[in-house]
Amino acid sequence: MTDATASQPASQPPSFVEVFERIATNVAQVIRGKPDAIRLALLCLVAEGHLLIEDVPGVGKTSLAKALARSVDSTFGRIQFTPDVLPTDVVGVNIWNEQGRAFEFRPGPVFNQFVLADEINRASPKTQAALLEALEERQVTIDRDTHPLDPPFMVIATQNPLDHEGTYPLPESQLDRFLMRISIGYPDRDDAVGILEDQAASSGLPISPVTTSLEVRAMAELVRGVHVAPSLRDYIVSLAEVSRSHHALALGASPRATLYLQRVAQALAASHDRSYVVPDDIKAIARPVLGHRLVLTPEAQLQGLDVERVIGELLDAVPVPTAATL
């Protein structure tokens, strides 16, 4: 080794923020004018959760899911849910091998690191339930044999609004297993014109992987180490407790919801290059994390209330920790 070689500094791995912004920029090549939706999807990834994208057809739900999956050098599977899809079409099945005189397991699409569950609420409740174990425990049990799923494992589900024909409502137990629910919305005029230009110039998704599964796992590990002050944990629990006694809610936030609220707040802090959570982190992600978990009473629905407004009331009702208690 020469003196010149010895004096060269060792290359440092990219920081959390560098990788985060690299993925966001890559996805933005496909999803124009929707930086908030992209960043929320990324927060869901590094917080080791699953994402539900709910919106009307044609606004880019599937494209966002595919672009995020393609940005990471990992395996990808897609399930196109229809009323006739069976649970075995999702998780796989044991097939008898006549030559080997034994059953062989044929894994389904869920045995990928990124799984696109497209139009999930078009499937029957029985088929939707096939995902429950994978969503929560990151494993699949078939005929008493348990098969683990390789990390990072993320299910990105899309669904149409429930008033659309041919949809089944997701049960509360399954909704609670999605870390957050987001919508994309229609693009503004300039972005809509840009979408037409992009389609004319190139077909498909014109992006390549910009990070690896190992880097994503390292980001998730860093998120788990972000500091959360005891007063902020009390703040999160207080939000959940107030939601359970709110007059407009028939179902409040579960303990799982508080865990997810803390984890996404940690991910948001890390994306801002902070090693600690502040109250604004929690308030910023309360709606996408809690919105699909809270159920309005029939009376509240008749009065025209919505969950977004109720979450705002919860945030106003619970005192925010002061700087002295952080």
SVG drawing of the C-alpha trace seen along z (x, -y; Angstrom):
<svg xmlns="http://www.w3.org/2000/svg" viewBox="-78 -25 82 66">
<polyline fill="none" stroke="black" stroke-width="0.4" points="0.0,0.0 1.4,-3.4 1.4,-6.5 -1.1,-8.1 -3.5,-5.1 -3.1,-5.0 -4.0,-8.7 -7.2,-8.4 -10.3,-8.5 -12.6,-5.5 -15.8,-6.1 -18.7,-6.8 -22.1,-5.1 -24.8,-7.5 -26.8,-9.2 -30.4,-8.5 -31.5,-11.9 -29.4,-11.3 -31.0,-7.9 -34.5,-9.2 -34.2,-12.2 -32.7,-10.0 -35.8,-7.7 -38.2,-10.6 -36.6,-12.2 -36.7,-9.0 -40.4,-8.4 -41.2,-12.0 -40.2,-11.3 -43.4,-9.2 -45.7,-10.9 -45.8,-14.5 -46.7,-17.3 -47.4,-15.0 -44.4,-15.4 -46.5,-14.9 -47.9,-11.6 -44.5,-10.4 -42.8,-11.4 -45.6,-9.7 -45.2,-6.5 -41.4,-6.7 -42.0,-7.3 -44.2,-4.2 -41.4,-2.1 -38.7,-3.1 -41.1,-2.8 -41.5,0.9 -45.2,0.5 -47.8,1.2 -49.5,-1.5 -53.1,-1.8 -53.7,-4.2 -57.4,-5.1 -58.6,-7.3 -60.7,-7.4 -59.5,-5.4 -56.9,-6.8 -55.0,-9.2 -51.8,-7.2 -52.3,-4.8 -50.8,-1.8 -48.0,-3.9 -47.0,-5.3 -46.8,-1.7 -44.8,-0.4 -42.4,-3.4 -41.6,-3.0 -41.0,0.7 -38.9,0.2 -36.7,-2.4 -35.4,0.3 -33.3,3.3 -35.6,6.0 -38.3,8.5 -41.7,7.4 -45.0,9.2 -48.5,8.0 -51.9,9.3 -54.8,8.0 -57.7,8.5 -61.1,9.5 -64.1,11.2 -62.9,14.7 -59.4,14.5 -58.8,17.2 -56.6,17.1 -54.2,19.6 -53.8,17.2 -52.3,14.8 -50.2,16.9 -49.5,20.1 -50.4,23.7 -48.9,27.2 -48.9,29.3 -48.4,33.1 -45.2,34.1 -45.8,37.5 -42.2,38.1 -40.9,37.1 -43.9,38.6 -44.2,35.5 -46.0,32.2 -44.1,29.2 -44.9,25.6 -45.5,23.2 -45.2,19.7 -47.7,17.0 -47.1,13.4 -47.0,12.4 -43.5,14.0 -41.8,10.8 -40.3,7.9 -42.7,5.4 -46.3,6.6 -48.8,4.5 -52.3,5.5 -54.2,3.8 -57.8,2.9 -57.8,4.9 -61.4,4.1 -62.7,5.9 -61.8,9.2 -64.1,11.2 -63.5,10.8 -62.1,14.4 -59.4,13.5 -58.7,10.2 -58.2,12.2 -55.4,14.2 -53.2,11.2 -53.7,10.6 -50.8,12.8 -48.4,11.5 -49.3,7.9 -48.8,8.2 -46.3,11.1 -44.4,11.0 -45.0,14.7 -47.4,17.1 -48.7,20.3 -50.0,23.0 -50.9,26.5 -49.2,25.9 -46.0,24.9 -44.8,21.3 -42.9,19.5 -41.1,16.3 -41.1,13.3 -37.8,11.6 -37.2,8.0 -37.8,5.4 -41.4,6.5 -44.1,4.0 -47.6,4.4 -48.9,1.4 -52.6,1.8 -54.8,-0.4 -58.5,-0.6 -61.4,-2.6 -63.8,-4.5 -66.5,-2.3 -69.3,-3.9 -67.9,-2.5 -69.7,0.6 -68.1,4.0 -66.2,3.1 -66.1,4.8 -65.3,2.8 -62.1,3.8 -62.7,5.0 -61.4,2.9 -58.9,5.6 -57.3,5.4 -57.4,1.6 -55.6,1.4 -52.7,3.4 -51.9,0.7 -49.6,-1.8 -51.2,-4.7 -53.7,-5.5 -53.1,-8.2 -54.8,-9.7 -53.2,-11.2 -55.9,-13.5 -56.0,-15.0 -53.0,-16.9 -53.1,-20.6 -53.2,-21.8 -49.5,-22.1 -48.7,-18.7 -51.6,-17.2 -50.0,-18.6 -46.6,-17.2 -48.2,-13.8 -49.3,-13.8 -45.9,-14.9 -44.2,-12.1 -46.6,-9.5 -45.8,-10.7 -42.0,-10.5 -41.9,-7.1 -44.1,-4.2 -43.9,-2.3 -42.0,-3.5 -38.7,-5.2 -36.9,-4.6 -34.3,-2.2 -33.4,-1.2 -31.5,-3.9 -31.0,-2.0 -30.7,1.5 -32.7,3.7 -29.7,3.5 -29.8,-0.3 -33.5,-0.3 -33.0,2.1 -30.3,-0.2 -32.7,-3.1 -35.3,-1.2 -32.8,-0.4 -31.9,-4.0 -35.5,-5.0 -36.0,-2.6 -33.1,-4.4 -34.6,-7.9 -35.2,-9.3 -38.8,-9.8 -39.1,-11.8 -41.4,-10.3 -43.6,-13.4 -44.2,-12.7 -45.1,-9.1 -47.6,-10.4 -48.9,-12.8 -49.4,-10.0 -51.3,-7.9 -53.4,-10.9 -54.5,-11.4 -55.6,-7.7 -57.4,-7.9 -59.3,-11.1 -60.3,-9.5 -61.9,-6.6 -64.2,-8.9 -64.9,-11.4 -68.7,-11.9 -68.4,-11.5 -66.4,-8.3 -67.7,-4.7 -64.2,-3.3 -61.1,-5.2 -57.4,-4.6 -56.0,-1.2 -52.7,-0.5 -51.3,0.6 -52.2,-2.9 -50.1,-4.5 -47.1,-2.3 -47.5,-3.3 -47.9,-7.0 -44.6,-6.9 -42.8,-5.0 -43.8,-7.3 -42.9,-10.3 -39.5,-8.8 -39.2,-8.3 -40.3,-11.9 -37.6,-13.1 -35.0,-11.1 -36.0,-12.4 -35.3,-15.9 -31.9,-14.8 -32.9,-14.8 -32.2,-12.1 -35.2,-13.1 -38.9,-13.5 -40.7,-16.9 -44.4,-17.5 -44.9,-18.8 -43.7,-15.4 -46.6,-13.7 -49.2,-16.3 -48.0,-16.2 -48.6,-12.5 -51.7,-12.1 -54.2,-12.2 -52.7,-9.6 -51.9,-7.3 -55.2,-7.6 -57.7,-8.5 -58.6,-4.9 -58.7,-3.6 -61.3,-5.9 -65.0,-5.1 -67.7,-7.7 -71.0,-7.1 -74.1,-7.1 -75.2,-10.3 -71.9,-12.0 -72.3,-10.8 -75.8,-12.2 -74.5,-15.5 -71.9,-15.6 -68.8,-15.3 -65.7,-13.6 -62.8,-11.9 -60.4,-14.6 -62.3,-17.2 -62.5,-14.9 -58.7,-14.4 -58.2,-18.1 -60.4,-18.4 -58.3,-15.7 -55.1,-17.6 -56.7,-20.8 -58.0,-19.0 -54.7,-17.4 -52.1,-19.8 -48.8,-19.8 -45.7,-19.0 -43.6,-22.1 -39.9,-22.4 -39.1,-22.1 -40.6,-18.5 -38.9,-17.2"/>
</svg>
